Amino acid sequence: MHGFLWAVGGAMVLFAGVISFFVTRRYGWGAALALPVAALAAMLAMTWQEGGLDLRGGLALLREALVFAAPVLLGTLVGILLARRWRG
């Protein structure tokens, strides 16, 4: 099972990296970073509100969401850095 999770995480890093590479080259690094960060913030806000969480539950939710979103954010950052380096 761990191998499958590593494969899925790697595929997410690669997919997010490719998308952010082309978005950065076309629109700049701000646009490439804005989409995954806005999606993470919206998901957290909706889940927090739906669950009626207090501060402790909300912080636990934040930690879990960052763990699951890490491959996408990592891929986005790698794509942005490669696009900026490629451009020169």
Secondary structure per residue as TSV (DSSP state, phi and psi in degrees):
chain	resnum	aa	ss	phi	psi
A	1	M	-	360.0	-35.7
A	2	H	H	-64.2	-37.1
A	3	G	H	-62.7	-38.9
A	4	F	H	-64.8	-43.4
A	5	L	H	-63.5	-39.9
A	6	W	H	-64.0	-38.3
A	7	A	H	-66.1	-43.2
A	8	V	H	-64.9	-43.9
A	9	G	H	-62.1	-42.2
A	10	G	H	-64.4	-40.0
A	11	A	H	-65.4	-36.5
A	12	M	H	-67.0	-40.3
A	13	V	H	-61.7	-46.1
A	14	L	H	-64.1	-45.6
A	15	F	H	-63.3	-47.6
A	16	A	H	-64.9	-36.0
A	17	G	H	-64.6	-43.1
A	18	V	H	-66.2	-45.3
A	19	I	H	-61.3	-47.6
A	20	S	H	-69.6	-28.6
A	21	F	H	-60.0	-50.1
A	22	F	H	-72.6	-35.0
A	23	V	H	-66.2	-39.7
A	24	T	H	-64.2	-42.8
A	25	R	H	-65.3	-31.9
A	26	R	H	-87.3	-46.5
A	27	Y	H	-117.2	-9.6
A	28	G	-	103.6	166.5
A	29	W	H	-71.3	-27.5
A	30	G	H	-63.9	-42.2
A	31	A	H	-68.0	-36.4
A	32	A	H	-69.3	-32.4
A	33	L	H	-86.6	-24.9
A	34	A	H	-66.3	-39.5
A	35	L	H	-64.8	-51.8
A	36	P	H	-67.2	-34.0
A	37	V	H	-69.4	-41.3
A	38	A	H	-65.8	-39.3
A	39	A	H	-64.9	-41.1
A	40	L	H	-64.5	-44.1
A	41	A	H	-64.1	-41.7
A	42	A	H	-66.1	-41.3
A	43	M	H	-63.7	-42.8
A	44	L	H	-63.3	-45.1
A	45	A	H	-63.4	-43.6
A	46	M	H	-68.1	-41.0
A	47	T	H	-68.3	-39.7
A	48	W	H	-61.5	-45.6
A	49	Q	H	-68.1	-42.5
A	50	E	H	-65.2	-38.1
A	51	G	H	-81.7	-11.2
A	52	G	T	59.7	44.0
A	53	L	-	-80.2	149.3
A	54	D	-	-87.8	-171.7
A	55	L	H	-63.4	-43.4
A	56	R	H	-64.2	-44.5
A	57	G	H	-66.3	-35.9
A	58	G	H	-67.0	-38.6
A	59	L	H	-68.7	-35.8
A	60	A	H	-64.4	-40.9
A	61	L	H	-62.5	-41.7
A	62	L	H	-60.8	-44.6
A	63	R	H	-61.4	-46.0
A	64	E	H	-63.9	-41.3
A	65	A	H	-65.4	-38.8
A	66	L	H	-66.9	-33.7
A	67	V	H	-65.9	-44.1
A	68	F	H	-75.2	-27.4
A	69	A	H	-88.1	-8.3
A	70	A	H	-55.6	-43.7
A	71	P	H	-61.6	-38.8
A	72	V	H	-68.0	-45.2
A	73	L	H	-65.4	-39.5
A	74	L	H	-64.0	-45.8
A	75	G	H	-61.9	-38.5
A	76	T	H	-63.7	-45.9
A	77	L	H	-64.3	-40.2
A	78	V	H	-64.2	-43.0
A	79	G	H	-63.0	-40.7
A	80	I	H	-64.7	-45.8
A	81	L	H	-63.9	-40.2
A	82	L	H	-66.4	-40.1
A	83	A	H	-66.7	-38.9
A	84	R	H	-68.2	-38.4
A	85	R	H	-69.8	-39.4
A	86	W	H	-63.0	-39.8
A	87	R	H	-68.1	-33.8
A	88	G	-	95.7	360.0
